[in-house]
Amino acid sequence: MLWNHGIFGTAVQYRSAPALALRLLHASGWDVLRLNRHNLGEGQDSYRAAEERTLEELKAQRERGYRRLVLAGQSFGGRVALELASARDLFAVLAMAPGMETTVGNTRTQAPTDDRLRRAKAERIAVIFPGEDALFGNVDRASTAGPILAQLARPYFMVDERGGLKGHGGGTGGTFALRYGRCLDEFLSTPTVAAGRFECPAGGGWAVTRQLVPALPPSVRLAPPDALPADARDLAGLWYGVVGDSLVTWALVETSKPGLGMFYAWAASGSSRGGGVYEAVTSGGQMQATLSNQAVLTARARGARTLALTWTPAPQPSNFGMASARVEPVHGDLILAELR
């Protein structure tokens, strides 16, 4: 799988890892290669250079003996992947929020993307259209792309704007990985797939989270309910879910130190992941901890089997150092892991 990243002006994008879900594909046997393009040499008119470089890499990987080649990318990179999907010897294409051309009046049109889908010759086609894609004017792209894909008489995998993904980068983070990562892997890895839209149950649950998020350190153990304050016993256990667009795990733990610890680990787009154990403080049925970056993590029970987790970043000083800039907390609901 060859991954083409997006662009953001002249900002460096080649250091960004591929979409988080691609770690699942890598674990199941796919080799994932990222094409690192020079950010200072890119712009809205540099598609052709990116396409030529991608074709060079396709040729090189064929010569190395790869039989199944997949072109993948997000935004600008998704547009590159679709443009080259007309190659008949391409196994599959994966385009996440593929780039849209700007027309007169500084609006964007879906028509060129639809035309690329009509010309696609790849054996399998996967397209991701996140909802609330403000960069592209919140256009309902699947409404025209869906009928085109259905007429190609080939297998296709599509997540449309009603699939629970939000924002231009909605395909790259934890929500997509948790809901659709296994399904995408099955679509690409199953030897034979019937023509038409590929359907499989959404969600990967604890099995996906355990594979992507750092594990609980062996030096700590989960705090039993009777070790917790009476109004916080519903928080016992190991929990997982999505906060913002990061896939996370959370637990109250016992450590070698007095008191309780709060375990928090996360995985975001690509290889961005981390975690640790922090001192936990109880307050009225809520548990709080201050992370190493001074963000505050707050957990409270929401019903019998749901935990509400809020990540509040540390205040940032204004340009004049006189007041704190406004920061927005990030929320998520977690559920108990199916431990065995």
N, C-alpha and C positions, 0 to 999 in steps of 0.2 A: 504494500500500500504506500503510495507516494502522497504526502500531505503538503498542500500549498497553503500558507497562512494568509491572513488578510493584510490590509494596509490601514494606517491611521496617520495621514499626512506624511511627515518625514520621521515619525517616531519609530524606534526599533521594534520590529515585530518578529524577527527571526529567532529571538530568544524565547518566545512563547511556545510552549509545548503543544502538540496536537490535542484535540478534544479528549476529555477525560475518558469517554467510552472506548476510545481506541486502545486504552490499556487492557480492557477486557479482550479485545481482539488479539492483542499481542500475546496475552496469556494463553489463548487457545491455539496459537501457532502462527499467526500472521506476523510477518516482519513489517514494521512501520518505519518509513524513512521520511524525514522532513527536509524539504528544499529550503535552504536559507538564502533568501534574496536580499540584495543590498537596498536598504531603505532609502538611501539618498539618491538612488537611481530609479525610483518608482514614482508613479503618478497615475492619473486616470487614463493616460494614453500608453501605459507600459505593458498592457496585456500581452501584446505580441511577443515581446522579449521573454516574458514569463512562460508563455506557451512553447516557445522554441526551446527554452531551457528544460522544460518538463519533457518534451519529446526526446531530447538528448538523453535524459535520465531513463526514460522508458526503454529506449534502445539499449542502453548500457545494462539495465537489469534483465532484459531478455537474453542478452549475450551471457549473462551470469547463470542463466538456466531457469529463471522463474517462469512458471507456466501460467499462473493466474496473477494478473496485474490489475490493481485498483487505483484509480485516480480519485483523490479526496481533497477537500478544502473547504474553507469557510469564507464567506463574503467574496472578496476579490479572488481568493483561492478557489472558492466554489464555482465562480464564473469561469476560471481557467479550466477546471475539471470538466465542466459541461461543454465548453467549446471544443475540447479534445475528445469528447465522448463519441464523436462520429467515427472514430477508429474502429474498424471491424474486429480487430484482434484484441480489443480491450475486454477484460472479464467484467469489470463493474466500475461504476462511478458513484461517488458519494459527495453531494453538494449540500452544504449547510448554509442557509440564507445566502444563496449565490448572488453575486453583484448584479445590480440593475443599472442600465445606462441612464444618464441624465438627458432630458430633452429640453426643448425651448421652454423658458419659464422656470427653470431649475426644479422641475418635477422629474419623477423617475417612472419608467414604464416597464411592465412585465413582458411586453411583446417579444423582445430579443431572447429572453430566457425561455419563453414558450417555444420559440423557433429552434433554439438549441435542443430542446427536448424532442421536438419532432425529428431532428436530424440524428439523434443519438443512436449509435449502433452497438453500444456496450451490451453484453449479455444480460446484465442486471443493473438496475438504476435505483439509487436511493436519494431522495431529496427531503430536506428538512426546512419547513417554513415556520419559524417561531411566530407566535402571536405578539402583538404590541411592538412590532419592529418599527420604531419611530424613525430610524435612519432611512427607511424606504417608504415612509408615509403611511404606515399601518395598512398597506394594501393586502387584500385577501388573495394571495398569490395562488393558493391551491385551487381556487374556483376555476381557473383556466388551465392550470397545469395538470390537474387530476384527469379531466377528460382526454387530454393528449396522451398521458401515460397509459390510460386504459385502452387506447386504440393501437398501441405499439405491439401488442400481442407478445409481450415479454414480461418477466417477473419485475415488479417494482415495489419498493418500500417507501412509504410517504408518511411523514408526520405533518399534519396541517396546522393551521392557526388555532384550532380548537384542541390541540393535543397537550395543553398544559405547559408549554414552553413560552417564556416571556423574554422579550428583548432581542436585539440583533445577534447577540452571542448565545442565545438560548440553547443551541445544540451542543455547546462545548463544555458545559459544566455538569454539576451533580444531578440536576433534575433529569436531564436526558439520559445520563448514565444509569441512574436508578430505574427509570421507567422503561427505557427502550434499548439499553446497551446489550442485554442478552438477545433481544429480538433481532437487532442489527447483526450480531455475530451469527445467529442462526440463519439469517437471510443470506449472508455471504459465504458461510461455511458448509451449509447443507449441499451435498453433491448434486441433487436434482430438485429444482423448485418449479412449480407450475406457473404458467403465464398468468398475469393479472396481479392485483394488489396482494402483497404478502401480509398475512394477518397472524398475529400471535399474541398471547396474553401480555398486557403491559405489566411492568414491574419485575424487579429482580430480588427485592427484599434483602434480608440479612446476608444472603450468600454473596451478592454483589458488593454490599458495603464492606464486608469482611475482607474481600479481595482488594479493595481500593484504598481503604482507610487504614492508617497505622494501628497495630493491635495494642491491646492492654499490656503494659509492661509486666514481665513475670515477677517483679519485685513487689507488686501490689495485688490486692484481691478485692473483689466487690464487697462493699459493706452490707452485712445482713440487715433486714428490716429492724431487728431489735437493737441494733447499734445506732439507729437514727433517731432524731427527736420525734416525738409522737406525731407532730403535725407535718412531718416530712417523710413518713414511712412509705407513702405511695411512690416515692422517688427511687426506691430500691431497684437494683437490676442494671443491666446494660441496655442503653437506648440508642436508636439510630434514626436518621432522617435527613432532611435538607434544610439548611438555614441559609437564607439568601439563595445562592445557587451553589453552595458548598455541601458536599456530602459529609456528614459528621457522625461521630459516636460520642456518647456522654455517659458518665457513671459517677456515683459517690463511692469512694474506695477507702480502704484502710491501708495505711502506710506504716513505716517504722517510727513515724513521729506521732505525738499526741494529737488527738482530734481527727477530723475527717479530711480527706483529700478529694478534689474534683478532677476526674479524668476527662480530658477533652481532646479529641483528635479530628482532623479534617482532611479532605481532599477536594481540590478545586480543579479548574481547567488544566489539563495536561499533567505535568509532574509536580504541580504545586501542592504540597501536603506537609503536615506536621502535627504536633500535639505534645501533650505533657500532663503532669499532675500538679495541681495548684491547691493552695490552702482554701478550704471551703468554710464559709460563714453562714449560719442559719439566721433567718429573720422572718418571723411570721409565716412559716410554712414554705418560704422560698429559700433557695440556696444560692449564694453568690461567691464568685471568685474573681480576683484580678489577675489577668494574664500577663505574660512577660512584656507585652507591648502596651500595657496599661489599659487595654480594653477590659470591660467588665462583662462577665457572663452570668446571667440570671436564669435559674430554672425553677419552675413551679408545676405542680401536677395539674393537668386539665382532664378531669374525668378519671376513670379507673385505669385506662391503658394508654393515655396520651400525656406527654410531657411538653410544656411550652418552654422553649429556649429562646432567650434574647441576647444578642451580642451587641454591646454598646461601645463603639470606638472611643478612645481617649479624646478629650477636647483638643482641638488644634488652634494655636494662637493665630490672630489675624495678622495681616501684613504689618501692622503698626505695633503689635505686641500688647495692645491695650485691652483686648477682649477676646473671648474664645469664639472661634467660628462654629456655626451650627453643625452638629453631627446627627446623623440619622441612625437609630438602632435598626438592627436586622433581626427578623423574627423567623421562627420555624417551629413546626410540631414534630415531635419524635415519638416513636413507638418502641415497645420492648423487643429486643432481639430474641430470635428463636435459638437459644443456647441448648446444646446437647453435649 
